[in-house]
C-alpha cells in the first residue's frame, strides 16, 4: 500500500460490530489520520486512515496501559476493492484468517511483506519494550523472522490465526534462502488493537 509517498504492507482486514471493514497496518507508516491509502500495484483507493498509534496518537493505550505501540486502522471503503478475510502470500497464494489471539512463546509464525514476500520464524518473546524510530514501544512481540523496509504493517500469523503487525527491528538488507544471521523483529500484538478498537477478524 502507498500513502503520502510511503510504502507499507497491509495487515489484516477486520470488522466492527456494524460490519464496517478496517484494514490494519503500522502506525509509523503515516503518523496521523485523514491520509488516503492506495493499492501499490494498481493505485486503487483503499480508504482513509481513521486512527493510529505510534508512541502516542488517536489513543495511547497498549495492553491497557497508557503506553505506545504501533498500529493504524484504514476504513476500507474504496469503490474498486473487495476486502476479504484472507492474506496474500508473495507467490499469490491466499490464506483465510478467521481468528486472533495473543502469541505464545516459541510458536511458529509466517510473516508477509511487500518487500521480502514471505518469511517464517518463531516467537522468541511475547512481551518486550523496544525503541523503534525514536519511540518507545511497549508490550511488543519479538520474532526471529527476517524483514525489510516496506514490510512494516504486514501480518504475522500462525495457521489461520492473526497474531501481529510488523513494526520494525534489525537492519537486514536481504531476505532469501541464503540469508543468515540472528534476526530480531518486533510486532504490535493484533489482539491488543482489536480489543481497543472494537474490531474482530472476519
Secondary structure, 3 states (H helix, E strand, C coil): CEECCEECCCCCEEECCCCCEEEEECCCCCCCCCCEEECCCCCCEEEEEEEEEECCECCCEECCEECCCEEEEEEECCCCCCCCCEEECCCCCEEECCEECCCCCCCEEEEEECCCEEEEEEEEEEEEEEEECCEEEEEEEEECCCCCCCCCCCEEEECCEEEEEEEEECCCCCCCCCCCCCCCEEEEEHHHHHHHHCCEEC
